[in-house]
Amino acid sequence: MKINKSLAEEILKIRESTLPSRKHSRKVTHWKENHRLRSGKGEALVFILPTKGCSWALAKSGGCSICGYIYDNPQESDFDMMVSSIKNTLRRTIEEGKFSIKLFTSGSFLDENELPIEIQTSIIQEIAKYEQIEEVVLESRPEYVTNKILQNLTKNIEMSKIEIAIGLESANNRILKNSINKGFFWEDFEKSAKRVLNSGAKVKPYLLFKPPFVSEYDSIKDILQSVSKVVSIDIDTVSINAMSIHRGTFLSEVYEQKLYRSPWLWSLLTICKEIKQKYPEIRIICDIVAGGKERGAHNCGKCDEEIIRKIKKFTLTQNVDELEEEEECKCKEEWKSILISEKINISDYLHVPYLE
């Protein structure tokens, strides 16, 4: 069984009580940002598509313990408006240079129940018209990465441009089941990733730093072990996502009971450095959501801005030297003390009722 029934029931209660308040906007949101493409620095055009939302979040298993994106999705979608909006935005925005297009639905782009295959096709065909677009990032859970979907993509775009981003979160099945309620295991991710790679496309796993019930120390360990596993199946890009606390989630309730502290920025800096030094050819993406805030990755407040700046610059340049500290903040000693204490006292996910 790939879910922990007790945890799933708690998540579902929270989800059902919060879903009635979700937004109903059908507007396509987009913005442009600096981005590290495989070929070097470029720009990304990011689209948030207003689909009905993640099928897993709407299922009776409650969805993931840490995700509140479903509350931003409308209950119904206007697909014609969606396609038209993307076409118009591409026409106005794509100019000279190198571009990545990110198509986010707060769910799975490849899920036909969320985005019908003819709509997927219309969007991909439009993007394929632009030579400046080198990468197209599509998010999906592994179960929607089928041969049928990949064959449809192959007909409509050069597959070397496609990158399927999958929220793996961890390669540890205990964490997937008992902490995140992900609904799939490492083996499911591995099968879908190999299917994508065999099609000529790329895979980008999202790895989640510090999910609930996992200490800072154990999460550092888990990220490094997870990277080792994804590298072993020839994946060349990893996105490290520090936990940010979404309202209307199981994690938010744990946080509000003062049982969780969001990640330290020192940990993220260390993780990026460790991975890049061990695997210099890997592209590491680390975009910090709510960085420097209580519900996002933060240090003491005095050094937060500088550490976030270093990680952002590293992500763009992939130069590990950007992560060196010119002057260490006093809070670094506190962070080190916490890691030592966790290693001695609570390592290996002990004393958690959902893990019994």
Order of alpha helices (4+ residues) and beta strands (2+ residues): alpha-beta-beta-alpha-beta-alpha-beta-alpha-beta-alpha-beta-alpha-beta-alpha-alpha-beta-alpha-alpha
